[in-house]
């Protein structure tokens, strides 16, 4: 799966969303015109600016199986307490399923328990122990579960978020305090990011969302030319155990950019230590903006180690040759050494 990075967001400009989830939007005025990212599963679905407060509602492309999720109702309900007790606030209905076919339906201040079964790919039938039956239908596009007439969205851990601001797409400063980062229940897997700016002008923002692990290395026997899509500069690589960090920069700033890493050929070079050639494939998705974007991308090289073990029957040191975009720089390669 390609890692999407560096969509940009600007007020009178374009902001950037990077790391393992990326999205983009363009706000041209307080009345806001939004240009959504091309990927259906990772995009800004709502924005607002009011008196210097900026709200972003971002649909996340979280890897998930709808059957293994816990769900929270989009609607909130008042928590009922004993007479005379002050307002206890609101809560959401919560659905959980286990592998033994038992479900729990938490409703405000009590729990109902029953058994369930999947009747089709995206439908579920739940029967309470008193005999009552309820039905659920999951929408894979909106990622909303309609259960007994009530809309639910999957519960997820809120990722770490850093918002940065720049006037030139080169020098970035962190927004010191975010007002709110929370799960957004307006649609499916969405995140609300809120922050303040004393003056909303022509400046760029990028939001780094750290949710998810490093990408795998794909094993291939394709020719190197196959991996050369859009230009980029390979600035450096670093290896910490099985985590390979790649520093790149490229032109863009207005669309999602995707990177994948391939080992090709699948056979290790005859040397000691053995050598593996790794090729980056960069897809800029037709981004014609001219900002200089820098990023760090993380890959897990476990697939390379397992490939070596399968061919040699043991583990040993491996030289990793990481190649940059070579249409005009055929010798653009960075070398690191893996030691078990």
N, C-alpha and C positions, 0 to 999 in steps of 0.2 A: 504494500500500500504506500503510495507516495505521501511524503510529508508536505503539507500545505503550509506555506509561511509567507509572511510579509505583506498582507493586504494593508492598504494605507487608509487612514481616516483623516480628513481635514475639515476644519470649519473654514469655508471659503477655500478649501483645499481637500486633502484626502488622508485619513488615518490609517494606521498599520496594525494588523493583528498577526502575531507570529507565534512561534514555537510549534506545538503539535496540532493546534487548531488555528485556522486563519479565516478571516472574513474581511469584507471591505464595504465602505459606504462613503458617499460624498454629500456633505451638507453645504449648500451654497448660500443659505440665508436662514434666519430664524424660522422662516416658513418651511424650510427643509425640503430638498429634493434628494431622494435616496437612489443611488445606483447600487444594486445588490450584486454580490459575488455570483459567479457563474455556477458554483457548486450548490446543488439543491440541499445537501446535508450540512452545510456550514455557511451561514449567511446572517447578516444583520436583518432582523425582521421588523424592528421598530426603533425609532430614534426620537429624541425630543431635546429642545434647548429652551430653558426658561430662567431668565434673570441670572445667567451665568452658570446654571446647573445643567450638566450634560448627562443624559440618560441613554445608554445603549442596551438594547435587548438583542442578544446574540444567540442564534441557534447553534448548538455544539454538535460536532460529528463524533459523538462518543461511541466507541465500539460496544455493542450490547446485543443481547438476545432478549427480546421482550418477555419471554417466558421465565426468565431468571431475575426479573426486576421486582423491587418493591415500588408501590405506586402511592402518590399523594393526590388528593382531590384538588382541582383548580379552585373550587369554591371553599371558603372558610366558614366555620360555624362557631357560635358562641359556646364557651366552656361553661357548663352548668355547675354551680356550687351550692352549698347548703344555704338556707335562708339567712340573710343578713351578712353573708360573706361578700366583700367588695368584688368588683368586676374582675374575673379571672382571665379575660382576654379571649382570643379566638384560637381555633385549631383546625386541622384538616383531617378528613377521613383518610385512612391508610389501609392499603391492601398488601398482604404478604402471602407467598405461596412456598411450600416446601417440597422436597423431592418425594415425600411419602404420600402426596396427593391431598394434603390438608392445607386449608387456607384460614387466615385470620382477617377479619374486617373490623378494624378499630373505627368506631363512630363516636366522636366527641368525648363521651365519658364511659363507654362500655365496649366490649369486644364480642363479636359473633364468630363462631367457629363452624367450619363445615368441610366437606370434601369437594374436590373439583376434578375435571378432566378437560383436555383439549379436544374439541370436536372437529375442528378444521385447522388450517394453518394459522389463522388469526382470530379464532373464536374460542371461547372458554365457557363451560357450563359449571356453575357452582351450586351445591345443594347443602343447605344448612341441616344440622342434626335434627331439627324439628320437621324436616321434609320440604321446606320452602326452596324454590329453585330460582337462581338469578343467572343472567347471561352477560357476557362481556365480548366486545369486538375491538380489536386493536387495529389502528390505522397506521401502516408502516411509513406513510409519507409525513403525516403530522406528528407521529409517534405519540398519539393520544389514545388511551384506553377508555372506551365508553362502557362502563359497568353499571348495570341496573339504572341506566338513564343519566348517570353522573360521569363527567369527564375527569380522568385521572392522567397524570404525567409521571414518568419514572423519576424516582428519587435518586439523586447523585451527590457525591461529595463536591463541594464548591472548590474549584482549583485556586491556586495562588495567582494573583493578577498584579501586574505592574503596568502603570500608565506613564508614558514618556511624551514630552513635548519638544518640538523643534521648529525653527523658522526656516531652515535650509535643507532638511533631510540629511544633514551631516552631523551636526552637534545636537545631542539629545540631553535633556534634563528630566529627572523623574518628578512626576506630580507627587508632592510630599504626602498628601493625605487623601485617601479615597473615602467618599461619603458612605458608599455601600457596595458590596459585592455579594450577591445572593442568587439563589435559584429563582428564575422568573417563571411564573405559572401561566402566563398568557397563552403560550402554545406548548410545543413538546419540549425537547431538551434545550432549554434556553437559560441564559445567564444575564442578570441585570448588573451593569457596571455604571456607577454614578460618581461623578466628581465635579468640583467647582473650578471655575476660572474667573478671576476678577475682571478680566477683559477678554471677550471672545473676538478674536481678530483673524487675520489670515495666517494661520499656523497649522502645523502638522501634529497629529497625535498618533501614537502607536500603543497598542495594548498587547502585552506579552502574556499569554495564557499557558501556564505550565500544568498541563493535565494529560498524563499519558507517559509512556516510556519511550526509549529510543527505538528507531526503526530497524528492521532486520536487513541483513545483506542478502540479495537475491543471487543464487548460483545460476550461471548461464554459460552457454558456449557461443553466444552471438558475437559478431564482429564488433570491434570497438566503435566503428563508425555508426553503429546502430544507436549508441547511447548519446550521440552528440546532437542535441536539439537546439537549445538556446545558449548563447555565450555566458560565461561567468568567469571570475578570477578565483583561483584556489590560493588562499593566502597562507594557510597552514593546517596541520593536522596534529592531534594529540591522542595518545592511547592510555587509558587507565583501566587496567585489567581487561574486561571485554567491551568497554565503552570507548568507541572511536568518535572524537569530536572534530568536525570539519568546519573551518572558517572560510566563508565565501563572501564575495560581493558581486553585485551585478546591477545593471541598469533597470529601472522600473519605478514602482511606487504606487501603482494604481490598481493592480490586480493580484490575485493569489499566485504564488510561485511554488512549484513542487519540485522536490529533489528525491531521487532514488539512488541507491548504491548497488552495483552489480560486481560480482567476482566473475571474470571471464579471461581465459578459459577456466573450466572447472577443474583442470589438472594443474597441480603445482609445478612451478619451474624447478628443473633439476639443478639444485645448488644446496649448499649447507650454510645457513638454514634454508629451507625451502621458501619459495617466493610465491605470493599471490598478487595478481593485478586487479585492482579495484577501480571501477569507472563510475563517475557521477553522471547522472542524467538530470538535466535541468529543463523544466517546462515552465516558461513564463506566461503561458496562456494568452499570448498576443498583447502583452503589456507594452505600450508605446511611450510611457512616461520616461523621463530622463533623470530621475533622481538616482543617486548612488546609494544602494541598500547593502548593508552588511548584516550577516547572520551567522550563528553557530548552529550546526545541525548535528544531532547525535544518532549514532548507529550502534547496534549490538552485533558484534562479529561472531557470535556463537555459531552461526551457520558455517562460517569459514573454518572454525576449529573442528566442528563435527565432520566437515568434508575432509579435513586433513586426517582425522582419526579413522574415517572410513577407508581412505586410500593407504594409510601407513600403519594402521593398527595400534597407534600410540599417539601421545601428545609430545610436541617439541616446539622449539622456537620457530616462528614464522615471520618472514619479512613481508610487510604489506606495502605495496606500491600503489599509492592513491593518485590517480591521474586527474588533471584539470581539463578544461575545455581546450582541445588541441588543434582546432582548425588553423590557428595562426601561431600556436606555441607547442610544437610537437613534443618538447621535452618538459612540459609543465607537469612535474610529478613530485609528490612529497612522500617520504619514506619513514615508516615507523616499524618497530619490532615488537612482536608479541612473544611473551615468555610465560609459560604455564606456571 
